[in-house]
């Protein structure tokens, strides 16, 4: 089962990025090309019922499987980055994190008005970054088709923040 393979490949890093947080490190997964391919195939299978025009990946780990998935599905990939990292005209959204605040941005020409966007990230925790990404896409008059995550920390209730945008939420491995 893909969930168990993902969970067994993760590395827990205690007290990162601050004391009391157990960071779920996906980099050991990236050493296993076969598992990476299986992860992308599983996303494709679980998303086959969902209609969307592009995939927005959240910096930086959301780029990894987000881009692979976009390529596999022959969809455009949209990078969502921290403020000041994109070279062209951008639109920004500020938000609070569980350990501070941040601003993300997207290129102003990333997609056309009305397009349906799947938002992808490696991990859903409290949902703050994904909520900000959803607001950013809505600011540009895009529609939120759904969300895909490698991992979901269900005990942090991040999914509740996302339900107002879309109830299409896929996680390959969940921690309760």
N, C-alpha and C positions, 0 to 999 in steps of 0.2 A: 504494500500500500504506500502511495506516494507521501502521505502525511508522516508516516513513521520514518521513511528514508530521509525526509527533510529534517525532522526533529533530531534524528540520530547524527546528522551531519553538522548541525549548528554548534557554535561555540558560545558558551555563556561567559561574558566579561563582566565581572562584578565591579560596582562603583564607577561605571562609565556611562555617561559623561560627567556624572556627579555622584557623590556617596548615596547609597541606597538603591541605585538603579542597577538592574541586571540587564545588560545589553545583549541582545540576540544577534550574534555576528554570523552573517551568511557567507563570509569569504571562504570558509572550508568547502562549501557547496561548489564554489567556482572552480575548484581543483578537479572536480568530477564531471567531465564533459558528458558522459552518458546520463548522469542525473540531471544536468542542466537541460539536455535535450528532452528528457522525460518530463521535466517541469514545464517546458514550453508546450509540449504536446498535450499535457494535462490542462493547461490554460486554454488551449485551442478547443479541446473537447468541451470544457465547461462553458465556454463563451459562444459556442456554435449557434445558440438560440438568440443571441443578443445582436441587435443591429447597431453598428457604430461606424463612423467615418475615419477616425484617427485615434491614436493612443497618446495620452499625455503622461510622461514619466517624470516623477519628482526626484530632484537632485538628492543624492547622487546614486544611491543604490537602486532607485526606481528606474534608472537608465539601463541597468544591466539586463534584466528580463523584459522590461518594457520594449526596448529596441529589438531584442530577439523575437518577441511576440509580434511586433509590428511588421518585421521583415517576413516572418512565417505567414502572416495573414495578408500580406501585400497592402498594408495600411501605412499612411504617413505617421511619423513619430514627432511629437512635440515636446521639447525639453522645457521643464519648469525649473528655474534656477533661483539661487539666492540673488538678492539685489546686487547689481553691478557686474554680473558675470556674462550677460548677453550683450553682443556688440551692436545690435540694431535698436530701433525705437521699441520701447517696452511699455507694458502696463503692469502696475504693481499692486500687491495686496499685502498688508501687514497683519500680523496675528500673534497671539500668545502661545508659547509652548509650555510644557510641563516644567521646563527649567530655563525660562527666559522668554524673549520675544524675537521675532524675525520678520523679514520682508522677502517675499518671493516675486518673481516676475516672469513674463512670457513675452515673446515677440508680438508686436501689434498685428502682424500679418500671419500669425501661426495657423489660422484656420478661417473659414468663411462663416459669416453669420448664419445661425441655424444648424450648423453641423453638430452631429452627435459625437461626443468625446468620451472615451473610456479612460478613466484615471487609474494609473498603475503606480504602486510603490512596493518596496520590499516588505514593509511591516506596518500594520495598523495598530497603534497604541491608543492614545487618547483622541486621535482624530483631528487635532488642530491643524496640522499641515495639509491634510487632505481636504478639510473643510475650507481652508483658505484657497486652495487650488480650485475647488468647486466654485467659490465666489468669484475668483479671477476669470474662470471660463464663462460664468454667467454675465460678468461685467462686459465681456466681449460678445455677448448674445449667442453663446454656444449652449447646447443642451448637454446635460450630464447623462450619458447612457448607462453608466455603472462604474464599478470599482473592482480592481483585481489586486490581490496581495499574495505574496508568498506566505506570509505569517500574519496571524491576528492574535493579539493579546486580549481575549474576550473579557477578562476580568477588569480591564480599564474602560470598558463600555464606549469605545470610540465609534462603533457602528451606529450608535444612537444619533450622533452628530450628522451622519451621512444619510440617514433615512429620509431627511427632508429634501435631499437632492435626487436620490434614486434608491430603490430597494434592491437593485441588482448588485450584490456584493459577494465577491468570490474570494475565499482564502483557502490555500492548499493545506496549510497546517495551522491549527488553532490551539491556543493554550487557555484553559479555563481557570 
